[in-house]
Amino acid sequence: MRPTTYALMAMLTLAGGLGGCVNISAPDKPIQINLNINVTQEVVYRLDNDAKSLIQQNPGIF
């Protein structure tokens, strides 16, 4: 037999021996994802005197 065949047989033997070591189980409690997101937005505007007087003269614009 070739050396690669021996290596392949050894890997298959090790893989077969490790196959029973894996254990998968569901958690006892449900998974809880807490998404407390607080979005705060602050809008700051400044008007020059011309725009301020225009708004005061025509209050129905906005």
C-alpha positions as CSV (number, residue, x, y, z in Angstrom):
1,M,0.0,0.0,0.0
2,R,1.1,3.6,-0.6
3,P,1.8,6.0,2.3
4,T,-1.1,8.2,1.3
5,T,-3.5,5.2,1.7
6,Y,-2.2,4.7,5.3
7,A,-2.7,8.3,6.1
8,L,-6.2,8.3,4.7
9,M,-7.1,5.2,6.7
10,A,-5.7,6.8,9.9
11,M,-7.7,10.0,9.3
12,L,-10.9,8.0,8.7
13,T,-10.3,6.0,11.9
14,L,-9.8,9.1,13.9
15,A,-12.8,10.8,12.4
16,G,-15.0,7.8,13.2
17,G,-13.8,7.8,16.8
18,L,-14.6,11.5,17.2
19,G,-18.0,11.3,15.6
20,G,-19.8,10.3,18.9
21,C,-18.3,13.2,20.9
22,V,-20.7,15.9,19.5
23,N,-23.7,16.7,21.7
24,I,-26.4,19.2,20.6
25,S,-29.3,20.1,22.9
26,A,-31.8,22.9,23.0
27,P,-31.5,25.5,25.8
28,D,-33.8,25.2,28.8
29,K,-34.9,28.8,28.7
30,P,-36.0,30.6,25.5
31,I,-33.4,32.9,23.9
32,Q,-34.2,36.5,24.8
33,I,-32.9,39.4,22.8
34,N,-33.2,42.8,24.5
35,L,-33.3,45.7,22.1
36,N,-33.7,48.9,24.1
37,I,-32.8,51.5,21.5
38,N,-33.3,55.1,22.3
39,V,-33.1,57.5,19.4
40,T,-33.1,61.2,20.3
41,Q,-32.9,63.8,17.7
42,E,-32.5,67.5,18.3
43,V,-33.2,70.0,15.6
44,V,-31.8,73.5,16.0
45,Y,-32.5,76.3,13.6
46,R,-31.5,79.9,13.4
47,L,-33.2,82.5,11.4
48,D,-31.8,85.8,10.4
49,N,-33.7,88.9,10.9
50,D,-35.2,89.1,7.4
51,A,-36.6,85.5,7.6
52,K,-37.9,86.1,11.1
53,S,-39.8,89.3,10.0
54,L,-41.1,87.5,7.0
55,I,-42.6,84.8,9.1
56,Q,-44.1,87.3,11.5
57,Q,-45.7,89.2,8.6
58,N,-47.1,86.0,7.0
59,P,-47.9,83.5,9.8
60,G,-49.7,81.2,7.4
61,I,-46.6,80.3,5.5
62,F,-45.8,77.3,7.8
